[in-house]
Amino acid sequence: MSTIGDVAKRAGVSTMTVSRVINNSGYISQETRERVERAIAELGYVPNALARSLRFKRTKTIALILTDITNPFFTTLARGIEDAASEQGFSVIFCNTDESKDEEAEYLSVVAQKQVDGVLLVPASSSAESVAFLRERGIPCVVLDRRVPDSAVDTVRGDSEAGAHQLTRHLLELGHRRIALLNGPAAVSTAADRLAGYRRALDEAGLGSAARVYEGAYTMESGYRMALQLLADVPRPTALFAANNFIAIGALRALREAGLRVPDEISLAAFDDLPAAIMIEPFFTVVGQPAYEMGQQATWLLLNRLAGQGPTEPQEIVLPAQLIVRQSSAPPPAAR
């Protein structure tokens, strides 16, 4: 890793001169400034603090890279970000990756070239590659909704593990003993956390061996396919826990095609709420996350980083999830 001394040696100046160029303080001739900046570029790596200081001017633009803008959860999240950014005079570039690591990498390259001031990232996987890419270029980043293990990065997310535990306990308290989890991809931290919460609740009830887990994607089509699969199981589950709202919508379609009434014959509950405007009958019992607040807090954290404010160590803000009981969950038929 290059140091300020290496830069000074390459440019043929003192370290104080390099510091003045970096911090834009004191008089420096244009020729010297250009020589120092050229030396920094030639050495390749620039520490985060230096990279931020070397920006000649703010673009007043941040990028939001998320996985599925059609999902109401992310739509609400994006609105919170846009409102918080606009209040501070920042514009937001929206990028949708469709849960693809390759598309995520392409968007990161594009926003880096556009010299955005910072990035809000909903990662497509738990890999630290994207965070490392931004760090190497001195671009501040806040990770949203998901965790990136073993990466020192600011994070704002909901408590998926506790929320899944709470929702599974609700189904257990209704009398269900055969509860299936229709989960997202294992490579995504929210799926891992929701699986952990589900298993913990079953273990506490002495039903750990009764766990039924189906792994898919956070899409309606995946929810539909997983529901068709579990309907062929014997004995059939009496309750389904969908790991997100899109999975729940797809599962509901499969249940209705099979002639099963929710919740009379089978209960269906989900992680993440749906806006009232698109609410489906029966109204889903859900664990809701404060998506708008999550977007706001992540934006405030990023803008504070840009302003050089707040603690230097990475921050993790975990927002609580809330159980909302509606019509789609009820005791199993045998318990009535």
Buried (B, 14 or more C-beta within 10 A) or exposed (E): EBEBEBBBBBBEBEBEBBBBBBEEEEEBEEEBBEBBBEBBEEBEEBBBEBBBBBEEEBBEBBBBBBBBBEBBBBBBBBBBBBBBBEEEEBBBBEBBBBBBBEBBBEBBEBBBEEBBBBBBBBBBBBBBBBBBBBBBBBBBBBBBBBBBEEBEBBBBBBBBBBBBBBBBBBBBEBBBBBBBBBBBBEBBBBBBBBBBBBBBBBEEBEBEEEBBBBBBBBBBEBBBBBBBBBBEEEEBBBBBBBBBBBBBBBBBBBBEEEEBEBBEBBBBBBBBBBEEEEEBEBBBBBBBBBBBBBBBBBBBBBBBBBEEEEEEEEBEBBBEBBBBEBEBBBBBEEEE
